Amino acid sequence: MKRKKYMNTLIITIVFLVIMLTVLFIPFRKSLVFYERNTGQIAAYLPVKEGDTFQIIFTHSIHLTDVIEKYRILPDDTMEEYEFVFEEFGIGMPSNAETGQAFEYKDGKYHIKDVGNVFPSMMIRNGKTVSKHRLVWGENEEHIVKFNDYLKPGEIYKVQVDHLSLWQSVKGVEIRD
């Protein structure tokens, strides 16, 4: 009788442990993840879903005006750059739209639309000298945070869409405004 009770307790304990490990380590939360370049450690993440959009805004280091890169999350967990916005021509800025893109001047800014660049991941450096990088997201672009609130100035990060487990989510820092 004691042996049967012991076996039942052991089975329940094993089932409980398997369920807990599954909950902890099975990826379930789609996120835009910022990985530290050389370590692969999660520096920060933003929960996203297919079709969500986000912007990376940085201050150009020479003409000190904002440059906006707009992205959307695709079904295959890649990121599509769909628009590029800037205020001044100069080093590193395009001078016109490429084939299939639209070039527009509106409200004092140059817009290149239908960019169509797709990235499985990208490397981003958080500015050190002119560190005013920002991340914007939301249906109406209502959420905004400074990179420096989550990322070290001057560091390089690999950014990609990944599915995080509960364990990874706890280890990383969720981006919130």
C-alpha positions as CSV (number, residue, x, y, z in Angstrom):
1,M,0.0,0.0,0.0
2,K,2.8,2.4,0.9
3,R,4.6,1.5,-2.3
4,K,1.6,2.3,-4.4
5,K,1.1,5.7,-2.7
6,Y,4.9,6.4,-3.2
7,M,4.6,5.5,-6.9
8,N,1.5,7.8,-7.3
9,T,3.3,10.6,-5.6
10,L,6.4,10.1,-7.8
11,I,4.3,10.0,-11.0
12,I,2.5,13.2,-10.0
13,T,5.8,14.9,-9.2
14,I,7.3,13.9,-12.5
15,V,4.2,15.0,-14.5
16,F,4.3,18.3,-12.6
17,L,8.0,18.8,-13.3
18,V,7.5,18.1,-17.0
19,I,4.6,20.6,-17.3
20,M,6.7,23.2,-15.4
21,L,9.7,22.7,-17.7
22,T,7.5,22.8,-20.7
23,V,5.9,26.1,-19.6
24,L,9.3,27.6,-18.8
25,F,11.3,26.5,-21.8
26,I,8.9,26.2,-24.8
27,P,9.0,29.4,-26.9
28,F,5.6,31.1,-27.1
29,R,6.0,34.9,-27.1
30,K,6.8,36.5,-30.4
31,S,9.1,39.4,-29.8
32,L,11.4,41.9,-31.4
33,V,14.6,41.0,-29.6
34,F,17.8,43.0,-29.1
35,Y,20.7,40.6,-28.5
36,E,24.1,41.7,-27.2
37,R,26.4,41.4,-30.2
38,N,29.1,38.9,-29.0
39,T,27.3,37.1,-26.2
40,G,23.9,36.4,-27.7
41,Q,22.3,37.4,-24.4
42,I,19.0,39.2,-24.6
43,A,19.4,42.8,-23.7
44,A,15.8,43.8,-24.3
45,Y,12.7,42.7,-26.1
46,L,9.4,44.1,-27.3
47,P,6.4,41.7,-27.6
48,V,5.0,41.9,-31.2
49,K,2.7,40.0,-33.5
50,E,2.5,39.6,-37.3
51,G,1.7,42.8,-39.1
52,D,2.9,45.1,-36.2
53,T,5.0,48.0,-37.2
54,F,7.8,49.8,-35.5
55,Q,10.2,52.6,-36.2
56,I,13.8,53.2,-35.4
57,I,14.6,56.9,-35.2
58,F,18.2,58.1,-35.0
59,T,19.9,61.4,-35.2
60,H,22.2,61.7,-38.1
61,S,25.7,62.3,-36.7
62,I,26.7,65.0,-39.3
63,H,23.6,67.1,-40.0
64,L,22.0,66.3,-36.6
65,T,18.5,65.7,-37.9
66,D,16.2,62.8,-37.3
67,V,16.2,59.8,-39.7
68,I,13.3,57.4,-39.4
69,E,13.3,53.8,-40.6
70,K,9.9,52.2,-40.6
71,Y,9.4,48.4,-40.4
72,R,6.7,45.8,-40.3
73,I,6.7,42.2,-38.9
74,L,6.1,39.7,-41.7
75,P,4.4,36.2,-41.3
76,D,7.8,34.4,-41.5
77,D,9.2,36.5,-38.6
78,T,11.3,38.7,-40.9
79,M,11.2,42.5,-40.8
80,E,10.4,44.6,-43.9
81,E,11.6,48.1,-44.1
82,Y,8.7,49.9,-45.9
83,E,9.6,53.6,-45.5
84,F,12.6,55.8,-44.9
85,V,12.2,59.4,-43.8
86,F,14.8,62.1,-43.6
87,E,15.2,65.9,-43.6
88,E,18.4,66.6,-45.3
89,F,20.5,65.1,-48.1
90,G,24.1,64.3,-47.2
91,I,26.4,61.5,-46.3
92,G,24.6,58.2,-46.0
93,M,21.3,59.6,-47.2
94,P,19.7,58.4,-50.5
95,S,19.4,61.0,-53.3
96,N,16.4,59.4,-54.9
97,A,14.1,56.4,-54.9
98,E,15.1,53.1,-56.5
99,T,12.9,51.2,-59.0
100,G,9.6,50.3,-57.5
101,Q,9.9,52.9,-54.7
102,A,8.1,56.2,-54.4
103,F,9.9,59.5,-53.5
104,E,7.9,62.2,-51.9
105,Y,8.5,65.5,-50.1
106,K,5.9,66.2,-47.5
107,D,5.9,68.4,-44.4
108,G,9.5,69.4,-44.7
109,K,10.7,65.8,-44.9
110,Y,11.7,63.4,-47.7
111,H,9.9,60.1,-47.7
112,I,11.0,57.0,-49.6
113,K,8.0,54.6,-49.6
114,D,7.6,51.0,-50.7
115,V,11.3,50.3,-49.8
116,G,10.7,46.6,-49.6
117,N,14.0,45.6,-47.9
118,V,13.4,42.4,-45.9
119,F,15.8,41.4,-43.1
120,P,15.9,38.2,-41.0
121,S,18.0,40.2,-38.6
122,M,19.9,43.4,-38.5
123,M,22.8,44.9,-36.6
124,I,22.1,48.2,-34.9
125,R,24.6,50.4,-33.0
126,N,23.2,52.5,-30.2
127,G,24.8,55.9,-30.8
128,K,27.6,57.0,-28.4
129,T,28.5,60.5,-29.5
130,V,25.0,61.6,-30.6
131,S,22.9,59.1,-28.7
132,K,19.3,60.0,-29.3
133,H,18.1,56.7,-30.8
134,R,14.5,55.9,-30.2
135,L,12.1,53.0,-30.8
136,V,8.5,53.8,-31.7
137,W,5.6,51.3,-32.0
138,G,1.9,51.0,-31.7
139,E,-1.1,51.3,-34.0
140,N,-0.8,55.1,-34.0
141,E,2.9,55.2,-33.2
142,E,1.9,56.2,-29.6
143,H,4.7,54.4,-27.8
144,I,8.2,55.7,-27.7
145,V,11.3,54.9,-25.7
146,K,14.9,55.9,-25.9
147,F,17.5,53.2,-26.7
148,N,19.6,54.5,-23.8
149,D,16.8,53.4,-21.4
150,Y,17.4,49.8,-22.4
151,L,20.7,49.6,-24.3
152,K,24.3,50.7,-23.6
153,P,25.5,53.7,-25.6
154,G,28.1,52.8,-28.3
155,E,27.2,49.0,-28.2
156,I,26.1,47.0,-31.2
157,Y,23.0,44.8,-31.1
158,K,21.6,42.1,-33.3
159,V,17.9,42.7,-33.7
160,Q,15.5,40.0,-34.9
161,V,12.0,38.6,-34.4
162,D,12.1,35.5,-32.2
163,H,9.8,33.4,-30.1
164,L,10.8,33.6,-26.4
165,S,10.1,31.2,-23.7
166,L,8.9,32.3,-20.3
167,W,12.5,31.7,-19.0
168,Q,14.0,33.9,-21.7
169,S,11.4,36.6,-21.0
170,V,12.3,36.6,-17.4
171,K,16.0,36.9,-18.1
172,G,15.5,39.8,-20.6
173,V,14.1,43.3,-20.1
174,E,10.7,43.9,-21.6
175,I,10.6,47.3,-23.4
176,R,7.7,49.4,-22.1
177,D,6.9,53.1,-22.4
